[in-house]
């Protein structure tokens, strides 16, 4: 081996060792920050601080002749690890110490996730599930929160069979539809009522940067301690009424999940080899196949409940299918010019978001390419 190459490789090894030490130092600082945050009751994730930090480091990188994207990628991955470590240090509790939280369906995947995070905040959590339903009546006697986390199809029935709750107890659900569960909770309980929809699955390692949709029911002021707890966990809250929520979910969830299911269903019936598809795919197609495949690694019952939760949403799906047919007919009759015209029309609707999404997806495509190469 050429001696010059070996000398340079040795220097690379030294630089990498120094980099590892710096990362370890940063993680230790992050751990200490987590301790202070826990003491002060500050949120795990502060978007303004993160954005300012990344902007400053990008500027430093570019002044040093480095790619801003490279430094941002490293920082974001490092910060993600920091959030995971800070999670293990626990969080300040915003609710009352002596009153329990009852999670109905707390042994399910999503329910157990919330049980774990409530316990990280030192709440006394009582889990009610199929094997101990008889304990529900006693469990809720002094509860400060009763959280319903059962399949969509069972949610209304579970709510209707709840015993009387304390007047100041919050009754909340974690369901992906909101109009009917919220109505059922308002009818069942005269105290504070809150609809919650976590826009993530039970496999997330941290709540930092995750989104929870909030649909107010009754006595929003009494629910503030719970919403504050979510913020301390690093959750991004977005409030909207139940009707708007369900209309939005018909596009964000129902149509998207059904379209993804149909894509996988179509591939099966085309009898293609997935290994060959992966070998021939560019990063963008591999990423698309990954997004389809991840659906089928999860619970079919969960997605069946989401798609079938509201038959009225199916009218929107039929409009989608009709537009697919209309567009296919247009392409068959007018060809390339029609495609370009309609493409430009849709691009105009996306406006500046199209360019933004192109840039944001670049790192995901790079990751997909790295995985393929590895």
C-alpha positions in Angstrom: 0.0 0.0 0.0 1.3 3.5 -0.8 2.6 5.1 2.4 0.8 8.4 1.6 -2.5 6.6 1.5 -1.9 5.0 4.8 -0.9 8.2 6.5 -4.1 9.9 5.3 -6.2 6.9 6.4 -4.6 7.1 9.9 -5.5 10.8 10.0 -9.1 9.9 9.0 -9.2 7.4 11.9 -8.0 10.1 14.3 -10.5 12.6 13.1 -13.3 10.0 13.4 -12.2 9.2 16.9 -12.3 12.9 17.8 -15.7 13.1 16.3 -17.0 10.2 18.4 -15.6 11.9 21.5 -17.4 15.2 20.6 -20.7 13.4 20.0 -20.3 11.6 23.4 -19.7 15.0 25.0 -22.7 16.5 23.3 -24.9 13.6 24.5 -23.7 14.2 28.1 -24.6 17.8 27.8 -28.0 16.9 26.4 -28.5 14.5 29.3 -27.8 17.4 31.8 -30.2 19.6 29.8 -32.8 16.9 30.2 -32.4 16.9 34.0 -32.8 20.7 34.1 -35.9 20.5 31.8 -37.4 17.8 34.0 -36.9 20.0 37.1 -38.3 23.1 35.5 -41.2 21.3 33.7 -40.0 22.5 30.3 -40.9 20.7 27.0 -38.7 18.0 25.6 -38.9 19.6 22.2 -38.7 23.3 21.6 -39.1 23.9 17.8 -37.9 27.5 17.9 -34.7 26.5 19.6 -34.0 23.6 17.3 -34.7 25.7 14.2 -32.4 28.5 15.4 -29.6 26.0 16.2 -29.8 24.3 12.8 -29.8 27.6 11.0 -26.7 28.8 12.8 -24.8 25.6 12.3 -25.7 25.5 8.6 -24.3 29.0 8.3 -21.1 28.0 10.1 -20.7 24.9 7.9 -21.1 26.9 4.7 -18.6 29.5 5.9 -16.2 26.6 6.5 -16.7 25.2 3.0 -18.9 22.3 4.1 -22.4 21.4 2.9 -25.1 22.8 5.1 -27.2 19.8 4.3 -24.5 17.5 5.7 -24.3 19.3 9.0 -28.0 19.5 9.3 -28.4 15.8 8.7 -25.8 15.0 11.4 -27.4 17.4 13.8 -30.9 16.1 13.3 -29.8 12.5 13.8 -27.9 13.6 16.9 -30.8 15.5 18.3 -33.1 12.6 17.7 -30.8 10.4 19.8 -30.8 13.1 22.5 -34.6 13.1 22.7 -34.5 9.4 23.2 -32.1 9.7 26.1 -33.9 12.6 27.7 -37.1 10.5 27.6 -35.5 7.9 29.9 -34.9 10.6 32.5 -38.7 11.1 33.1 -40.8 14.2 33.0 -42.4 16.6 35.4 -46.1 15.7 36.2 -48.7 18.4 35.6 -51.7 16.5 37.1 -52.4 15.6 40.7 -50.0 13.2 42.4 -52.5 11.3 44.5 -55.2 10.7 41.9 -54.9 7.9 39.4 -55.1 7.9 35.7 -57.2 5.1 34.3 -56.4 3.8 30.8 -59.2 1.6 29.4 -57.6 -0.7 26.8 -54.2 0.0 28.4 -52.8 -3.4 27.4 -53.3 -2.7 23.7 -50.4 -1.4 21.6 -51.4 2.3 21.7 -52.8 2.2 25.1 -49.7 0.6 26.6 -47.6 3.3 24.9 -49.5 6.0 26.7 -49.4 4.0 30.0 -45.6 4.0 29.7 -45.3 7.8 29.1 -47.7 8.5 31.9 -45.6 6.4 34.2 -42.5 8.2 33.0 -44.2 11.3 34.5 -44.8 9.6 37.8 -48.6 9.1 37.5 -50.3 6.3 39.2 -51.8 4.4 36.2 -54.6 1.8 36.5 -54.9 -0.3 33.4 -58.3 -1.7 32.6 -58.6 -4.3 29.8 -60.6 -7.4 29.0 -59.1 -9.5 31.8 -60.1 -7.1 34.6 -63.2 -5.2 33.4 -64.8 -5.8 36.8 -62.3 -3.5 38.4 -63.4 -0.5 36.3 -66.0 0.8 38.7 -63.6 1.1 41.7 -60.8 2.3 39.5 -62.6 5.5 38.3 -63.9 6.5 41.7 -61.1 9.1 42.2 -59.6 9.3 38.7 -58.4 12.6 37.4 -58.4 11.2 33.8 -60.1 8.3 32.1 -58.4 7.6 28.8 -60.2 5.3 26.3 -57.8 3.4 24.0 -59.8 0.6 22.3 -60.5 -0.2 18.6 -62.6 2.3 16.8 -65.5 -0.1 16.4 -65.7 -0.7 20.1 -65.2 2.9 21.3 -68.8 4.0 21.5 -69.9 0.9 23.3 -67.1 1.1 25.9 -68.0 4.8 26.5 -71.7 4.1 27.0 -70.9 1.4 29.6 -68.6 3.6 31.7 -69.7 4.1 35.4 -70.2 7.5 36.8 -66.9 9.5 36.9 -65.9 12.3 39.3 -67.3 15.6 38.2 -63.8 17.1 37.5 -62.4 13.9 35.9 -61.4 14.3 32.2 -62.9 11.8 29.9 -60.8 11.5 26.7 -60.3 9.1 23.9 -57.5 8.2 21.5 -59.7 7.4 18.5 -58.9 8.2 14.8 -62.5 9.5 14.3 -64.0 12.1 16.4 -67.6 13.1 15.8 -69.3 10.0 17.2 -66.9 9.2 20.1 -67.0 12.9 21.2 -70.8 12.9 21.2 -70.9 9.6 23.1 -68.5 11.0 25.8 -70.5 14.2 26.1 -73.6 12.2 26.6 -72.0 9.8 29.2 -70.1 12.3 31.3 -71.1 15.7 32.6 -67.5 16.8 33.4 -64.5 17.7 31.2 -64.4 15.9 27.8 -61.6 15.9 25.3 -61.0 14.2 22.0 -57.5 13.2 21.2 -56.1 11.6 18.0 -52.4 10.7 18.0 -51.1 11.0 14.5 -48.6 8.2 15.0 -48.5 4.5 15.7 -47.5 2.5 18.8 -44.0 1.9 17.6 -42.7 5.5 18.0 -39.7 5.6 20.3 -40.4 9.2 21.5 -43.2 11.6 21.6 -40.9 14.5 20.6 -42.1 16.1 17.4 -45.1 13.8 17.2 -48.5 15.4 16.5 -51.7 14.9 18.5 -54.9 16.4 17.2 -57.2 17.9 19.8 -61.0 18.2 19.5 -62.5 20.1 22.4 -65.6 18.7 24.0 -66.4 20.4 27.3 -64.6 22.6 29.9 -61.4 23.2 28.0 -59.9 25.0 30.9 -60.1 21.9 33.1 -58.2 20.0 30.4 -55.2 22.3 30.3 -53.1 20.2 32.7 -53.3 17.3 30.3 -52.5 19.3 27.2 -49.6 20.8 29.1 -48.4 17.3 29.9 -48.4 16.5 26.2 -46.3 19.6 25.5 -43.8 18.6 28.1 -43.5 15.3 26.4 -42.5 17.2 23.2 -45.8 16.7 21.4 -47.1 19.2 18.9 -50.8 19.9 19.5 -53.2 21.0 16.8 -56.7 21.9 17.8 -59.8 21.6 15.5 -63.4 20.8 15.8 -64.6 17.2 15.4 -66.3 17.8 12.0 -63.2 19.3 10.5 -61.1 16.6 11.9 -63.2 13.8 10.3 -63.3 15.5 7.0 -59.5 15.9 7.0 -59.0 12.3 8.0 -61.0 11.1 5.1 -58.1 12.5 2.9 -55.2 12.0 5.2 -56.0 8.5 6.5 -58.9 6.8 4.8 -58.1 7.6 1.2 -54.3 7.2 1.8 -54.5 3.9 3.6 -57.0 2.4 1.1 -54.9 3.6 -1.9 -51.8 2.0 -0.3 -53.7 -1.2 0.4 -55.0 -1.3 -3.2 -51.4 -0.8 -4.5 -50.2 -3.8 -2.5 -53.3 -5.8 -3.5 -52.5 -5.0 -7.2 -48.9 -6.1 -6.9 -49.9 -9.4 -5.4 -52.3 -10.1 -8.3 -49.8 -9.0 -10.9 -47.6 -11.8 -9.6 -44.4 -9.8 -9.7 -41.2 -10.7 -7.6 -40.6 -8.1 -4.9 -36.8 -8.9 -4.9 -36.7 -7.9 -8.6 -38.7 -4.8 -8.0 -36.2 -3.7 -5.3 -33.2 -4.5 -7.5 -34.5 -2.4 -10.3 -35.9 0.5 -8.3 -34.3 3.9 -8.0 -34.4 5.5 -4.5 -37.8 7.2 -5.1 -39.4 3.9 -6.2 -37.8 2.0 -3.3 -39.1 4.6 -0.9 -42.6 4.3 -2.4 -42.4 0.5 -2.1 -41.2 0.9 1.5 -44.3 3.0 2.4 -46.6 0.4 0.9 -44.8 -2.5 2.6 -44.8 -0.9 6.0 -48.6 -0.9 6.0 -48.6 -4.7 5.7 -46.2 -5.0 8.7 -48.9 -3.6 10.9 -52.3 -4.6 12.2 -55.0 -5.4 9.6 -57.7 -4.8 12.2 -56.4 -1.3 12.9 -56.6 -0.3 9.3 -59.9 -2.0 8.7 -61.3 0.0 11.6 -59.9 3.3 10.2 -61.1 2.7 6.6 -64.6 1.4 7.7 -65.1 3.8 10.5 -67.4 6.1 8.6 -69.2 5.0 5.5 -69.8 8.6 4.5 -66.1 8.9 3.8 -66.4 6.3 1.1 -68.2 8.8 -1.1 -64.9 10.7 -1.2 -63.1 7.5 -2.2 -65.5 6.9 -5.0 -64.9 10.5 -6.2 -61.2 9.7 -6.2 -61.7 6.5 -8.2 -63.9 8.5 -10.7 -61.2 11.1 -11.1 -58.7 8.3 -11.8 -61.0 7.0 -14.5 -61.6 10.5 -15.9 -57.9 11.2 -16.1 -57.2 7.9 -17.8 -59.9 8.6 -20.4 -58.5 12.1 -20.9 -55.0 10.7 -21.5 -56.3 8.1 -24.0 -58.2 10.7 -26.0 -55.8 13.7 -25.8 -52.5 12.2 -24.9 -49.4 14.0 -23.8 -50.8 17.5 -24.1 -53.5 16.6 -21.7 -51.1 15.2 -19.2 -48.9 18.3 -19.3 -51.9 20.6 -18.9 -53.3 18.7 -15.9 -49.9 18.3 -14.4 -49.4 22.1 -14.5 -52.8 22.7 -13.0 -52.0 20.4 -10.0 -48.5 22.0 -9.6 -50.1 25.4 -9.4 -52.4 24.2 -6.6 -49.3 22.9 -4.7 -47.6 26.3 -5.3 -44.4 26.8 -3.3 -45.0 23.6 -1.3 -44.0 21.5 -4.4 -40.4 22.9 -4.2 -40.4 22.6 -0.4 -41.5 19.0 -0.6 -38.9 18.2 -3.2 -36.1 19.6 -1.0 -37.4 17.9 2.2 -37.7 14.5 0.5 -34.1 14.6 -0.8 -32.7 13.4 2.5 -35.2 10.5 2.7 -34.3 9.5 -0.8 -30.6 9.6 0.2 -31.3 7.4 3.2 -33.2 4.9 1.0 -30.3 4.8 -1.4 -27.9 4.2 1.5 -29.9 1.3 2.8 -30.0 -0.2 -0.7 -26.3 0.2 -1.1 -25.7 -1.3 2.3 
